Amino acid sequence: TQLLEQSPQFLSIQEGENLTVYCNSSSVFSSLQWYRQEPGEGPVLLVTVVTGGEVKKLKRLTFQFGDARKDSSLHITAAQPGDTGLYLCAGHYDNAGGTSYGKLTFGQGTILTVHP
Amino acid sequence: ETGVTQTPRHLVMGMTNKKSLKCEQHLGHNAMYWYKQSAKKPLELMFVYNFKEQTENNSVPSRFSPECPNSSHLFLHLHTLQPEDSALYLCASSQEEGFMYTGELFFGEGSRLTVL
């Protein structure tokens, strides 16, 4: 069973601060995704990383996939109140049939609160 | 109109009731999913349907019964639930295989279920 551990579980910071959320696993994933979920909404995909060592940037968000494809990090620069939400990492693993049909293993999430 | 629509948004039911959750996707996807989201726990995959055929039943108790009449609609029938089944139930869709494959799940806003 593949497990993803996210840390920290809770993060409360002031506007303008930087932060990093970590996602770690003992298993190798074919790809890893980060989702953001706001209260009363479903998760929305932010990014997918596929290649070990890959770095992707989305405005103030920087995503990195570990070289061994077992871990990932999300770094937010100069956080804003609009960044508040639940951040979920999710790993995609291959099944015997060669397609995964969305079988994502999710971490338990990081609840981020950015205070004005 | 959102891509994935879930109804009802909120449901309160007794342990002896029978109710159903409905999900409709307007994205032309060929795969649909039910996930359970409980506090402080990772998102749990319950059922997967691909081309209307159930391809995954993740050891879900029989008091949860899925139905997928076509590739756009997905139901979750609920019967004699327990208080510990209270959670947010998320429906998602994706396009699996072919040139449109992105590995991205598109979630609905969820149905908040409370079992008394």
Contacts between the chains, C-beta under 8 A, distances in Angstrom:
chain1	res1	chain2	res2	distance
A	4	B	42	7.1
A	9	B	40	7.7
A	31	B	103	6.1
A	33	B	103	7.1
A	33	B	104	7.4
A	35	B	105	8.0
A	40	B	109	6.6
A	41	B	109	5.5
A	41	B	110	7.8
A	42	B	4	7.3
A	42	B	90	5.5
A	42	B	92	7.4
A	42	B	107	3.0
A	42	B	108	5.3
A	42	B	109	5.3
A	42	B	110	5.6
A	43	B	43	7.8
A	43	B	90	7.6
A	43	B	105	7.5
A	43	B	107	5.1
A	44	B	107	7.3
A	45	B	104	4.9
A	45	B	105	7.1
A	45	B	106	8.0
A	48	B	102	7.4
A	48	B	103	6.0
A	48	B	104	7.0
A	88	B	43	7.0
A	90	B	43	7.7
A	92	B	103	5.7
A	99	B	96	5.9
A	99	B	97	5.7
A	99	B	101	8.0
A	100	B	96	8.0
A	100	B	103	7.3
A	101	B	31	5.6
A	101	B	48	5.5
A	101	B	50	5.4
A	101	B	55	6.0
A	101	B	56	7.2
A	101	B	94	7.7
A	101	B	96	5.2
A	102	B	31	5.9
A	102	B	33	5.9
A	102	B	48	6.8
A	102	B	92	7.0
A	102	B	94	4.5
A	102	B	96	6.8
A	102	B	103	7.3
A	102	B	105	5.3
A	103	B	45	6.6
A	103	B	48	7.1
A	103	B	56	7.0
A	104	B	43	7.9
A	104	B	45	7.4
A	104	B	105	6.7
A	105	B	42	7.6
A	106	B	42	4.4
A	106	B	43	4.0
A	107	B	42	5.9
A	108	B	40	6.4
A	108	B	41	6.2
A	108	B	42	4.7
A	109	B	42	7.4
